[in-house]
Amino acid sequence: MKVIAENVEMVAWFDHAGTPRPVRFRHRGTVVRVENIQEIRDERLAGQRIKLYRCQSIINEELKVYELKYELDSCKWYLWKG
């Protein structure tokens, strides 16, 4: 996967424990629906707490795997790898 690291607009829901679950996001004007979350990892990068999501979606009739990153301190979402 290639590192993209671009900020995205995200629609997400939060479970009772406060864990965000991505639903869909907008990247460069295209709305992508998150079909499946394969893995959720907690990481620390430069002292920031991060949740890393490995997801898959159908984009242009192809099944694509990508990673989304959520920064807990700043509440920002990024398309990390794709």
N, C-alpha and C positions, 0 to 999 in steps of 0.2 A: 504494500500500500504506500501511496505517496503522501507526504505530509502536506496538508492544506492550511491548517491553522487560521481559519477565517471565522469571524464572529457571525452568528446566525440568529434570526428571530425564531423563537421556539414557543410551541404550545405544549405544555406538560401538565401532568396531574401529580399530586403528592399523596402517598399512602399515609396511614395513621402514624407511622414512625417518622414521617417527614422526608422520606426518600423520594426524589423526583423521578418520574417516568416520562420520557419523551413520547409525544404523540405525533407531531409533525413539525417541520421547520421550513423556513424560506432561505434559499441560498441562491444568490444572483438572480432573483426574480422568479425562481421556480420553487413551487411548494412540493416537498417530499414527505410522504406519509411513512412513518416508522412501522414496518410490517412485523418485525420480530426483534427482541432484545436477546442476544445470545449470551452476553456476559456483562456483569457490572463489577468494577474493581474500584477500591479506594486507594488513592495514591497521594503523595506529597511531592510538589514540584516547586522548588525555590521557597519553601516554607508555606506554600498555599495548599489547603486541603482541596482535593479534586476527586470527582466521581467520573470514571471513564466507562463509557458504554460502547460495546461492540454490537452493532445493529446490522440489519439487512432490510432492503427495500427493493421494489421493482421500479427501476428508473429506465425510461426509454425501452420498455419491454425486456430488460435484462435484470437478473438478480444481482444486486451489488451489495458488497459488505463494506462497511465504513465504521469509523469511530467518532463518537461525540464526546466532548469534554464539558463538564459542568463545574465551575469554580464556586465552591460553597461560600467563600467570603465575599465575593463580588456579585454572585448570582448571575453570572454570564455563561452563555452557551457558545461552544465553538465546534465547527466541523473540523475535527483534528486530522483524521486521515481518511483517504478515500481512493 
